[in-house]
Amino acid sequence: MLEAKNCLSCGDQIKGRSDKKFCSDQCRNNFHNQENQKNEYIKQVNAILKRNRKILESLNPDGKAKVSKEKLLTLGFQFKYYTNVYKTSTGNIYYFCYEHGYLPLENDLFALVIKKEYVV
């Protein structure tokens, strides 16, 4: 005898085919809408990270550069989004968007760098 399955959305017992996952079209739609909402946040954050990386890359074609905070903000850079942080032995803190990074300096300036070991 087959074991009874429950709907992934509402938890009610499913009747019908053995491979059904939902008891109704409404439950199937509700389940997928909830999953898509979770994925939408991830997509938004990834888009911001990619845009930040692209901005850093465009301002740093030679691997080292200085740029003003105003310039970064004008291009749409969002400082609260980065992929990792690197603290040097001297206490400097670099923020990275993938392999492109920046170090806050005095007078609202930033040193831009590329972390070469990230490049495959």
MARDRENLUM-150429 format. One line per 10 residues: for each residue x, y, z of C-alpha. Coordinates in steps of 0.1 Angstrom, whole numbers, plus 5000, padded with zeros to 4 digits. Example, Ala and Ser with C-alpha at 12.3 -4.5 7.8 and 13.67 -1.06 7.14 Angstrom:
<recs>
5123:4955:5078; 5137:4989:5071
</recs>
This chain:
<recs>
5000:5000:5000; 5013:5035:4991; 5020:5060:5018; 4998:5090:5018; 5015:5123:5007; 5008:5158:5019; 5005:5190:4999; 5038:5210:5000; 5018:5242:5004; 4989:5236:5028
4998:5202:5042; 4965:5185:5034; 4965:5149:5021; 4969:5146:4984; 4945:5124:4964; 4951:5112:4929; 4983:5104:4911; 5012:5092:4931; 5036:5119:4918; 5014:5149:4928
5030:5174:4951; 5000:5198:4956; 4964:5192:4963; 4952:5220:4939; 4963:5245:4914; 4959:5273:4940; 4983:5255:4964; 5008:5250:4936; 5007:5287:4926; 5009:5298:4962
5040:5276:4968; 5058:5288:4937; 5049:5325:4944; 5065:5322:4979; 5096:5306:4965; 5099:5333:4938; 5097:5360:4965; 5127:5345:4983; 5146:5343:4951; 5138:5379:4941
5157:5393:4971; 5187:5372:4961; 5185:5385:4925; 5183:5421:4937; 5214:5418:4959; 5233:5400:4932; 5224:5428:4907; 5237:5454:4932; 5269:5435:4937; 5275:5431:4900
5268:5468:4894; 5292:5478:4922; 5319:5455:4906; 5313:5470:4872; 5317:5505:4886; 5349:5496:4903; 5362:5479:4872; 5354:5509:4850; 5372:5533:4873; 5402:5511:4877
5415:5499:4843; 5452:5498:4853; 5448:5480:4887; 5453:5510:4910; 5435:5542:4911; 5420:5569:4934; 5385:5581:4931; 5362:5604:4951; 5332:5592:4970; 5311:5616:4950
5321:5600:4918; 5312:5565:4931; 5278:5577:4943; 5271:5595:4911; 5276:5562:4892; 5252:5544:4916; 5277:5526:4938; 5261:5513:4970; 5287:5510:4998; 5267:5487:5021
5270:5458:4995; 5303:5440:4991; 5313:5404:4990; 5342:5403:5015; 5365:5424:5037; 5403:5421:5040; 5421:5436:5070; 5459:5442:5066; 5484:5438:5093; 5486:5476:5096
5449:5478:5102; 5437:5490:5068; 5403:5475:5058; 5397:5468:5021; 5361:5461:5009; 5357:5439:4979; 5331:5433:4952; 5345:5400:4940; 5381:5408:4929; 5377:5446:4927
5382:5464:4960; 5384:5498:4976; 5401:5513:5007; 5386:5544:5023; 5412:5572:5025; 5410:5608:5039; 5390:5635:5024; 5363:5612:5009; 5388:5595:4986; 5391:5558:4979
5420:5538:4967; 5408:5512:4941; 5427:5478:4938; 5423:5445:4921; 5431:5413:4941; 5450:5393:4916; 5448:5359:4932; 5410:5359:4927; 5415:5359:4889; 5416:5323:4877
</recs>
